[in-house]
Amino acid sequence: MLILVILLVSFFPNMVGKARTVKCIIHDLHPPLHKYNKQGDLILGGIPTLSGLVPVSIDFRKQPPVGLTEEILLIPKNYQHILALVFAVKEINENPQILSNFTLGFHIYDSYDNAQRTYQATMLLLSSEERLIPNYICDHQHNLIAVIGGLDSIVSRLIAAVLDIYKIPQFTYGSAPVMNDKTPGLFFYQTTPPESLQYPGILSLFLYFKWFWVGIIAIDNDNGERFLQAISLIFFKSGICLAFVERVFVYFLHINYMLQQGTKISYELMSSTANVVLAHGESYSMALYGWLSYFYEIQTERLKGKVWIATAQLEFLSFAWQRNWEADVFYGALSFKTHSNDIPEFRWFLESISPFDSKDGFIGDFWQQVFTCVFPNSMEDNVGSICTGKEKLENLPGAFFEMVMTTPSYSIYNAVQAVAHAIHDMTFSNIKLRAKRDAQGQKLQSQERWQLHHFLRSVSFNNTAQDRITFNQKGELVTGFDVFNWIIFSNLSLQRVKVGNLDPLAPPDQMFTINDDAITWHSWFNGTRPLSLCSEHCYPGSSKKVREGEQFCCYDCVRCPEGKISDKEDMNECKKCSDKDYANENQDFCYPKIITFLSYKEPLGITFTFLAFLFFSMTALVLGIFMTHHHTPIVRANNQSLTYTLLISLLLSFLCTLLFIGKPGKVVCLLQQTALGIIFSVAVSCVLAKTITVVLAFMATKPGSRMRKWLGKRLASSIVLSCFLIQAGLCIGWLTISPPFPDMDMHSVAEEIVLHCSTGSMIMFYSVLGYLGFLAIISFAMAFFARKLPDTFNEAKFITFSMLVFCSVWLSFIPTYLSSKGKYTVAVEIFSTLASSAGLLGCIFFPKCYIIVLRPKLNKVQIMRKKY
């Protein structure tokens, strides 16, 4: 017979007094399961410790549980682990296709959560039956093949210290032991995936529901500390803050400290604004966390509902004396569990169990505890109804027992199956069979145990539930996690609803899935998805500003600055729209900018076009009048050629404004500023030449004046030509060095992309304008000083007013142009051109036209008349 061993850590936890041994042996499941006597005193109603009993005084503000006194410290739900082992062994032995020549049996020991008892039980496994003689085995019918460790990782680590010497495989179905250089453990096989694999799932769950303000409760041991360090780093990198971190210290020797600690934790839990609590611990930890609500003293205040997120090792269970405790605080919890499937045959197996079955040495205590009854022949002093055996396991609350195979039971079942299949592979391996079996067909000997590891590492099969069972190179089961939603009723009945899963082998974007609609939340949240934030969400259009001295999850919301948006909630910074987009009024979306320019079709373009042609027509009319009356004194008095040149330049300046209207092209951009600069330089130089001519003409009338030789058309033509050539030279240099070009202005107007002509070289642009201004100032100065000269047809007064208008327009143009945006900058330049040209036309020529057309008598041949 091959022997499997399971060590339980929490079926009867922390027993005290003298040695209490419970050893159960099954041979082919036919001989009775022997239950040995309970030795040692146990005074119930206190908390048992290794050094005796410490009386406990607990002020239950609710009714104390029935049967709290005089009961064994029992976790009934763990009884299913034993039944899962029995069921798995029975299934293997009844299947001849797996172990046709072997019978599988098992021993069950209780470690009592004590290192000495654990070492003793482990040594018993390696000795002859019922005789503790290390390294002495005389029984060839009961060969130890593998050991299934306890739920507590410490137990597994203690067992490994002995089993490693003998190379015996050990399966762990609880927390993985924390290993170090001095700890053996080369032959662990973990029937649950590594705890670290569920960290991405926990993070994905928190990010999916946008829970960024959470609390953590963990058992104060090595596993708890390792978990806190790992998860805190992961949370910090992902923007999740910890509202509180509480470590639950479990040691019954310090019961007063535990009570103080429980009170502190309960108030921290209920007063915290975090609505989500991540709970980590051993399988029995939920029974301890159930105490927290009883430490909350304020009865008038309704206990706040929390969303509990339980890690994979935690089980919803209770001690027997917690039967009447309320578990409403855990309603709606979400739990990560190692992937498992239901095995229908196991339910049938449970339904066949009878409390009067003498083969099962544990069922008596279990039955009396969970059904609060006593057997007629029981030696217990419990007062209660008589156990009839007709009680139904399916009627028990989920905290005590479930008819569906729990995750630890499923792990035990898979461990037994894995051992059986490995033995099957080893037995039918031709090389191993010839090398390790003698001629009499003797079964496997103890020295062959180490060979099983090779087959365990490569074992791969489908169990009854059609789940694939295989181990990786580290001896860890290759599987994932399921996410369950706990629906807990007032009688502690439990309904677990699968709402998601975590598959580490899936692609990253498909690794974690969750069905939000299938989750039932705590009634505190009125059936809606709970929030867990230190600050309210910053909605689109605003960004987060961390409060000074607080965690980064606590922040204020500030409006995005102009031109920037935030299109998601809780953005750390507002982002700027691209150059081709602009931020809407709410600053939560970028819209495409409209491409715009000063068009002939819009009212402003139509107006400027109309004005340009109107002034062009008026200038042409004036030119026609002057050409018609070219023989009259008023036309001849001020140099006809200059007059015609000035009028023609004004005609061109009005037409030049049309270059600024419409979509700018390459040629248009080259002509806009250069043509305008040259035309205006000609116009202003003509005005300057007229002014100089008037001054020289007056000076020439003085007796003995030498100025007469300067009079004539040559001087005026020289002035105009020289001024023109200088401006033309500047424009040619401009076009050569860095000419204007079509460009898009994406920043001046938020909602528009303005097509315009970039000036190219700003130095040349301002040189052209500066030169034009220089001519205008000289013309204005000379006209101002010549305005009172005694000449009948003296133009100095008119030139003074015209240049005053001209300079005023272009001086006001500069600030207006710089403050304008988009196409309105072009409009300002067009307006200034029209206004300055119209000023020259009106101030210089309209008075003359008035005389020529309406007052012809004044147009006489009088060149000079002095006033005496």
Secondary structure, DSSP 8 states (H G I E B T S, - for coil): -EEEEEEESSSSTT--SS-----EEESTT-S--------S---TTSEEETTEEE------SS---TT-SS-----GGGHHHHHHHHHHHHHHHT-TTT-SS--EEEEEEE-TT-HHHHHHHHHHHTSSTT---TT----SSSEEEEEE--SSHHHHHHHHHHHHHHT--EEE-SS-----TT---TTEEESS--GGGGHHHHHHHHHHHT--EEEEEEESSHHHHHHHHHHHHHHHHTT-EEEEEEEE---GGGHHHHHHHHHHHHHHHHH-S--EEEEE--TTHHHHHTTGGGG---SSS-----EEEE-TT------GGGTT---GGGTT-EEEEE-----HHHHHHHHT--TT-TT-SSHHHHHHHHHTEE-TT------SEE--S---GGGS-TTT--SS--HHHHHHHHHHHHHHHHHHHHHT-HHHHHHH--TT-----GGGGGGHHHHHHT-EEE-TT--EEEB-TTSBB---EEEEEEEE-TTS-EEEEEEEEE-TTS-GGGSEEE-GGG----GGGTTS-----SS----TTEEEEE-TTS-TTSEEEEE--TTEE--STT-SS-EE--TTEEE-TTSS-EEE-EEE---TTSHHHHHHHHHHHHHHHHHHHHHHHHHHTTTSHHHHTT-HHHHHHHHHHHHHHHHHGGGGSSS--HHHHHHHHHHHHHHHHHHHHHHHHHHHHHHHHHHHTSTT-SGGGG-SHHHHHHHHHHHHHHHHHHHHHHHHHS--EEEEE-SSSTTEEEEEEE-S-HHHHHHHHHHHHHHHHHHHHHHHHTTT---TT--HHHHHHHHHHHHHHHHHHHHHHHH--THHHHHHHHHHHHHHHHHHHHHHHHHHHIIIII-GGG--S-------
